């Protein structure tokens, strides 16, 4: 006989018509009509489930109200919609910007291979659907060049909070001046600096290993 897992761990499951008494064992599960719609403490499990659902919806609504709006879509002309930018100082008083989304989306395996083969002089070319890609070790991080790509020709490799690899994309025209970029850059802290008004948008800057990640959103206008 094949041993079962956690045979003694039984539980009640609420169904539309029954209280299902079952076990984690695949060989033992059955249903029976409930003797009572109340538990040992007199609580109605159906009513409790409804209350839990209402509480969950309320929590979700509160979280959504305070969440920062997601990044806007990549524009057709290659310019950023100022959703999320990575800002790096260029060394001459100007800044280089990268955006979170772009046309040249490489797979995770391709990004990992490029990261592992990067050298200061450029690693061996890797065939991708956007043409050959080469990775270069630079002071600002590992840069991937895609010379045959139609528009999104330069990527910057990074890792997210869970250590998964990702790529920033060479930003098009951001519409931001060097002074605005400098204000955003200098306001950054690891936990997020103060909210800045940049034109008609708000910005919050986070200091990261590669530079400053700035999140932009359009504030809600107050009704008269």
Secondary structure as UniProt FT lines:
FT   TURN            7..8
FT   STRAND          10..14
FT   STRAND          19..23
FT   TURN            26..27
FT   STRAND          29..32
FT   TURN            40..41
FT   HELIX           45..66
FT   TURN            76..77
FT   STRAND          84..89
FT   STRAND          95..99
FT   HELIX           108..117
FT   TURN            120..121
FT   STRAND          126..128
FT   TURN            129..130
FT   STRAND          131..138
FT   TURN            139..140
FT   STRAND          141..145
FT   TURN            147..148
FT   STRAND          154..159
FT   TURN            161..162
FT   STRAND          165..170
FT   HELIX           178..186
FT   TURN            190..191
FT   STRAND          196..198
FT   TURN            199..200
FT   STRAND          201..207
FT   STRAND          212..217
//
